[in-house]
Amino acid sequence: MVWRLKPEETLGQLNGPGESSTTTPASRQKPVELLFKDVCVSRGGKKILQDVSGMVRPGELLAIMGPSGSGKTTLLNAIGGRTRMDSGLVTMNGEEINKQLLRKICYVLQQDVFFADLTLRQTLIYSALLRLPDNMPYSEKIRHVECIIDVLDLRRCQHTIIGDMLKRGLSGGEKKRANIACELLQNPSLMLLDEPTSGLDSCTAHSLMVSLKRLCSDNKSLVVTVHQPSSQIFYMFDKLLLLCNGQVAYFGEAGKVVDFFSTLGMQISPHYNPGDFIMEQVKNPEAQDKIIAAAIKQRKDHDYPKELQEEYYCPSVVIESSSPYEGSGGKSVECVHCHRQMWPGIDHRNDERCEPCAHSLVWNMSQESMDQAQPVELRVMIDPDKKLSTVYSKVETRDDDDSGRSSWSEVASSAYSSEVELIEEKKWPTSFYTQMKVLSQRNFTEARSRMLSKLNWVQTLGLGCICGSIWFQIPREESKIADIRGWMFFSTTYWMLFSLFGALISFPPEREVINKERASGAYRLSAYYLAKMIGELPLVMTLPTIFHIISYPMMGCYSAQTFFSLWGFLLLSTVVAQSVGLFVGAACTDLQVSVTVSALYSLSTMLFGGYYTSSLPYWLQWLQYGSMVHYAFQNMQMIEFGGGPPIRCAESNSLFEVCRQSNTTTFIPLNQIINHQGKSLPIWANTLILLLFLIVFRFMGYAVLRYARRPK
């Protein structure tokens, strides 16, 4: 019989009984000691990292240095759970890293990925609303944002847009600070920063490092990768991990690295930058083997961290028994060697022997062992400073051969906890509703300036006037049927293409932001996807509505019912086309490929839409049923010709049989106008198929993001 109990996610004292539930993250986060040991990573048979070890304690700044290609970013990704490790161990406060702990790590990417049209303040507020818990008041979240703005000296640029290559916005240094500010909102105890000073001038880089060093005074643990720091920045480092060809060339106090190299006969010149000096040495092919060998020998020094010297074993403990069985005695504990594989998903276990140590306190207790009061082996990862107490509970077990029997299971729990924690910590900081609401607001704000830009307004107003002038007050005559169809087909196809390619082009930069936020566990993908549909819906509908209001009355609007019916199907076809653009944009990571695929599909659906030709070769006729233009165009024809004034027959040489056979027939029946280009489905069927297009492409877009385009 096996029982599992999930251990506490964090170490240290828990919140006291009188502590408010609305305390800020600052009061909840605990100092973190990060340890990574014997980390190995390979790609395609090539070793990128080999037995890399290091650690950082609360209040320390660990710098990871090395030449380009030495594995700095790979190591940071491995620590942050974003790269699969072949082997090795990563722990936070002695607990092996898992999905819950990964969400408590602040990871600042080298690239500054933001929505370009949002201001810095808007970016921080939306991030705070998504990442800070629901039970924190809105005013407290805003106060938290204000505090971070002041801490990172961003007050003067808080109302400036982020900007990009085409739009001027924040400077490079301000973007770096903004990147850090977004991650600081949760007040994490552990921060991983990838090349925070890259692309900055020396003054800006120094100012940024001063801000980071100030964070260490709040008992935070910082790990940064740096390529080649200035001497001022170098002396800010508490610890240094130097990499050379994926191996450790030095680990220890940054101030002692020069002495380490001097013991190898490598002397630094006076007033020379230590950062430049050590980089020159590890780049020297003749000295690399010597440096790595010395680093391996360094592990045996007395001042080297003992956690990195020894094999990682669980300490020996004995649980004091309070068993109801007399003479049961103490329970012996078997210490297990914990050398295991780590991976981002934390879902696959390759080392079954170490599996019991991962998340649960696990042991086997047979009925016979309890009856005979024999010692029971317990395998569990235990912090050396923790004491264990015992809790007994009577449980009923049901087996195939026994209807029911009683047994006692003994549960070990940490003395830090006042009660056994059986409920897993919340996976997300906010509820689904909060995420959807905030993301909808952010998406609307971000997309508004892009989709309703001045250029798009001028284009829509101008095009509406031009179309209204070309098809101005068309007579309801047989000779003008093609002209009326021309307006309907142009309106349908133009706004389909506008919506499709608009969604397609805007998706790549947005996808980078979404991948970054999903990797940090900010929100659910389903909440984002639903919020995107809701937030952009009024924006997608605005410009086609303005076009329709201008052009259709100029062409000849005869009833409100026809006006609103045509408007409704114009909007439906536009939203369907946007769904296609979202799917193609999600599926194709290369913009050129996605544009080619979209052009091929959209032009094909136009050709089979029923306007350019009314008779297709029999072996191509089935393709028209995959054309979204076909269904929208048929519906608009039935509404216009059925709801508007009737079309008068030509006085001679009519194309319609009913006009030729009877001299008394004045107007052409609706069914003959529609069937003149082939058979058509009823309006309800065409509408249902368009809605099916909408649902299928939206679902396919979500499935691609969910399963094929997961953030790395």
Secondary structure, DSSP 8 states (H G I E B T S, - for coil): -EE-----SS-S----TTS-TT--HHHH-----EEEEEEEEEETTEEEEEEEEEEE-TT-EEEEE-STTSSHHHHHHHHTT-S--SEEEEEETTEE--HHHHTTEEEE-SS----TTSBHHHHHHHHHHHHS-TTS-HHHHHHHHHHHHHHTT-GGGTTSB---SSS--S-HHHHHHHHHHHHHTT--SEEEEESTTTT--HHHHHHHHHHHHHHHTTT-EEEEEESS--HHHHTT-SEEEEEETTEEEEEEEGGGHHHHHHTTT----TT--HHHHHHHHHH-HHHHHHHHHHHHHHTTSTTS-HHHHS--B-----B----SSTT---B-B---B------SS----S-TTTGGGTS--BEE--HHHHHTT----BB----TT--EEEEEEEEEEEETTEEEEEEEEEEEEETT-SS---S---SSSS-HHHHHHHHHHHHHHHHHHHHT-HHHHHHHHHHHHHHHHHTTT--SBGGGHHHHHHHHHHHHHHHHHHHHHHHHHHHHHHHHHHHHHHHTT-S-HHHHHHHHHHHHHHHHHHHHHHHHHHHHHHHH---HHHHHHHHHHHHHHHHHHHHHHHHHHHH-SSHHHHHHHHHHHHHHHHHTSSSS-S---TTTGGGGGG-HHHHHHHHHHHHHHHHS--EE--SSS-SSHHHHH-TT--EE-HHHHHHTTS----HHHHHHHHHHHHHHHHHHHHHIIIIIS---
